């Protein structure tokens, strides 16, 4: 797994740390709107308190988005929900089919990315954050590393990239370098992909989300808030965003109330499939709209109150129905 595929999740953690810092300390380091006015005009205006943030991490040449997530923050029920979009998701541009990550290689790339995500999800996009990931190891070290239960034996060597990954399964402390190695892992040198990684891109996304939840649990604690100013100063070297000081302060009270273990993570419904000899992720429109309505509270692009979750007894007695995707 590429470092860029995980670092965007780190940005969400930084967002939370930024907001709990609050007040004058925050204002010393956040510099407001760093997006061009052209990109800002593409975004939807928030209606109510709920907002959606498009988070993206780009390749070294900045022509492909390796990580694409929509994060919904809702102060009305104190929830944070993530929808990960597989980078191989098939979309149409003119008369051609491409992978959504390559839209960033086109002219007016931000406009194209936002347009395609609106078409896929029917969700408005209120904020935009584009990340340069060169500070990954430093950020992890600033926060004192991560204690993590490595689920599998991981062994991979690639001398051409000076990449040497060796982990035994079990609980261990990951400093910046080790965290970097862990999130870059894809498969062992014998080409076997353990556990979730055998599911391809969807499995790697799920592995990222599990790592993210543990990172949240450990780092959104009082002893780490004192590190927020240093972290903020570092992360904003690498972030292009329209999320301003005023926005951060507006949501600070909400994030103090959230239990990180309650963060909800989802993956765009669909399946990997070859089309014309090219491997794509084909999303399921009906299942996507059902997920967006029931979990994120949007119907045809408008924020709505989703239906109540069925009780365990209702779920057990419900008759399954089939629908075309």
Number of C-alpha atoms within 10 A of each C-alpha: 19 17 22 24 23 26 26 25 26 18 21 18 18 21 16 23 27 25 23 22 21 20 14 9 13 21 17 12 18 20 15 15 14 16 17 11 10 11 17 18 11 16 19 14 13 13 11 10 11 19 21 23 22 23 23 26 27 21 19 13 7 14 15 21 26 24 26 24 23 24 23 22 21 19 20 10 10 17 20 23 18 22 21 22 26 28 21 20 20 20 21 11 13 6 6 7 12 16 21 26 25 17 22 19 14 13 9 12 16 19 17 16 20 18 16 17 20 15 14 17 22 19 24 26 23 20 23 23 18 22 25 21 24 15 16 23 19 17 22 20 16 16 20 16 21 20 15 16 15 17 15 14 12 20 16 19 13 10 8 6 7 8 13 12 18 15 16 13 11 11 11 13 14 20 20 21 14 18 20 20 22 20 20 18 21 21 16 16 12 8 9 11 17 15 12 16 19 14 14 13 19 23 15 23 24 18 18 17 21 12 18 20 18 16 19 21 13 15 20 20 12 9 9 14 17 12 16 22 20 13 21 21 16 17 24 18 13 15 20 17 23 23 20 16 21 15 12 24 18 14 18 21 15 19 22 17 11 17 14 23 10 13 16 17 17 18 18 24 22 17 13 18 13 10 12 7 7 10 14 22 24 20 20 15 17 13 16 19 22 15 19 22 23 17 17 27 19 21 18 14 16 13 17 13 13 14 10 8 10 10 8 9 8 10 11 9 8 10 7 6 5 5 6 7 12
